[in-house]
Amino acid sequence: MAQDAAPHEFRLLKSEPVYEGHVISLRRDTVAMPGGGDSVREVVDHPGAVAIVALDDQDRVVLLRQYRHPVRAHLWELPAGLRDAAGEAPLITAQRELAEEAQLAAGRWSLLANVYNSPGFSDEQVLIYLAEDLVDVARPDGFVVEHEEADMTLERVPLAEAVQRVFDGDIRNSSACVGLLAAAQVRSGGPRLRPADAE
């Protein structure tokens, strides 16, 4: 019986910076390809992000409507934010973002999923949390609502309705789609969740 060949090692042959922005940067990598030769890949470096499915005691989820310039549209999303604070654990980022955007804290946290949004060209990874036992809190000291967030609206929507809105095409943000469907599966008695400090 023939043994399977070892998988090809996609070695990085060269990496060149192209652009350095406020949030993202772009580099051009040359990578060794199967069968010999190489190919150039343009890669967007991203700090990563968190998103939060915040469920209240009536099984309603917090949704935010926010303008997203790249798609020229307002999107329904989960509370979320960049992992741009140096050294900050992702759970702490999620807790801070929930307080900043929804003025909520949660007594119980679990990790629902982690997803790569566009792994064909970006290393962005989003950790999606389930936050339960919600309580109202003030926004953190020093946080200022500005830019798109000044136009943001917030709703609490029954989880089943939010899931239907995914299938209706009304909710298109990838983290929101994954988070809502995962939360619905958990609510139906589905999978075990990882602890909140898992990555």
Secondary structure as UniProt FT lines:
FT   STRAND          12..20
FT   STRAND          25..32
FT   TURN            34..35
FT   STRAND          38..45
FT   STRAND          49..55
FT   TURN            57..58
FT   STRAND          60..68
FT   HELIX           69..71
FT   STRAND          73..77
FT   STRAND          80..82
FT   TURN            86..87
FT   HELIX           90..102
FT   STRAND          104..116
FT   TURN            119..121
FT   STRAND          125..136
FT   TURN            141..142
FT   HELIX           147..151
FT   STRAND          153..158
FT   HELIX           159..168
FT   HELIX           174..187
FT   TURN            188..189
FT   STRAND          194..195
FT   TURN            196..197
//
